[in-house]
Amino acid sequence: MFIIFLRFGPNRSQAGQWMAGHNQWIQQGLDDGVFLVAGSLDNAQGGVVLAGNADSAEVQARVWQDPFVVHGVVTAEVHAVSPSRLSAGMADLLRAAA
């Protein structure tokens, strides 16, 4: 599992120009079953994506295809996480996504 932080970068002011492509990128990740959750960070700092059902190389490659990343609207941090405990609801979510 991966947590992807997309923090606003030097070209934040260009977000509107690339928003449609960024939203399409998120939707494709959800449709492919790689992205499990996507949303905004507090205080308009950027966004976060929870990803699974893919290896590190695939997740990294996908992140570098985000128009926001390509055009410097956000900087991406990808963190691999090995969950050792899950709530029943999260376990159900992960099983459904697999």
C-alpha positions as CSV (number, residue, x, y, z in Angstrom):
1,M,0.0,0.0,0.0
2,F,1.2,3.5,-0.7
3,I,0.3,7.0,0.5
4,I,1.0,9.7,-2.0
5,F,1.2,13.3,-0.9
6,L,0.7,15.9,-3.6
7,R,1.8,19.2,-2.1
8,F,1.4,22.4,-4.0
9,G,4.7,23.4,-5.6
10,P,6.1,26.4,-7.5
11,N,3.5,26.5,-10.3
12,R,0.5,26.3,-8.0
13,S,-1.0,29.3,-9.8
14,Q,-1.3,27.1,-13.0
15,A,-3.6,24.5,-11.2
16,G,-6.7,25.7,-13.2
17,Q,-4.9,25.1,-16.5
18,W,-4.1,21.4,-15.6
19,M,-7.1,20.6,-13.4
20,A,-9.1,18.6,-16.0
21,G,-6.1,16.4,-16.8
22,H,-5.4,15.9,-13.1
23,N,-9.0,14.9,-12.4
24,Q,-8.9,12.5,-15.3
25,W,-5.6,11.0,-13.9
26,I,-7.3,10.5,-10.5
27,Q,-10.4,8.9,-12.1
28,Q,-8.2,6.6,-14.3
29,G,-6.4,5.4,-11.1
30,L,-9.7,4.8,-9.4
31,D,-11.1,3.0,-12.4
32,D,-8.0,0.8,-12.7
33,G,-8.3,-0.2,-9.0
34,V,-4.9,1.3,-8.1
35,F,-6.2,4.3,-6.3
36,L,-8.4,3.5,-3.4
37,V,-9.0,7.0,-1.9
38,A,-8.2,10.5,-3.2
39,G,-8.8,13.8,-1.5
40,S,-7.6,17.2,-0.3
41,L,-5.2,18.0,2.5
42,D,-6.2,20.6,5.1
43,N,-5.6,24.2,4.6
44,A,-5.4,23.9,0.8
45,Q,-1.9,22.4,0.9
46,G,-2.5,19.9,-1.8
47,G,-3.9,16.4,-1.9
48,V,-3.4,12.8,-0.9
49,V,-4.0,9.4,-2.6
50,L,-4.1,6.0,-1.0
51,A,-3.0,3.4,-3.6
52,G,-2.7,-0.4,-3.6
53,N,-3.0,-3.3,-6.0
54,A,0.3,-2.3,-7.7
55,D,4.0,-2.5,-7.1
56,S,6.2,0.5,-6.3
57,A,7.4,0.9,-9.9
58,E,3.9,1.1,-11.2
59,V,2.8,3.5,-8.6
60,Q,5.8,5.8,-9.2
61,A,5.3,5.6,-13.0
62,R,1.6,6.5,-12.5
63,V,2.5,9.5,-10.2
64,W,4.9,10.9,-12.8
65,Q,2.0,10.9,-15.3
66,D,-0.1,13.3,-13.3
67,P,-0.3,16.6,-15.2
68,F,0.0,18.5,-11.9
69,V,3.3,16.7,-11.2
70,V,4.5,17.1,-14.8
71,H,3.9,20.8,-14.8
72,G,5.2,21.5,-11.2
73,V,1.8,22.4,-9.8
74,V,2.5,19.8,-7.0
75,T,5.5,17.9,-5.8
76,A,4.9,14.2,-5.1
77,E,6.0,12.1,-2.1
78,V,5.3,8.4,-2.4
79,H,5.5,6.4,0.9
80,A,5.2,2.7,1.0
81,V,3.2,1.4,4.0
82,S,2.9,-2.1,5.3
83,P,-0.2,-2.1,7.4
84,S,-0.1,-4.5,10.4
85,R,-3.5,-3.7,11.8
86,L,-6.7,-2.7,10.0
87,S,-10.2,-1.9,11.1
88,A,-12.9,-4.3,9.7
89,G,-14.1,-1.5,7.4
90,M,-10.6,-0.9,6.0
91,A,-10.0,-4.6,5.5
92,D,-13.4,-4.8,3.6
93,L,-12.4,-1.9,1.4
94,L,-9.0,-3.4,0.6
95,R,-10.6,-6.8,-0.2
96,A,-13.2,-5.2,-2.5
97,A,-10.5,-3.3,-4.3
98,A,-8.3,-6.4,-4.9
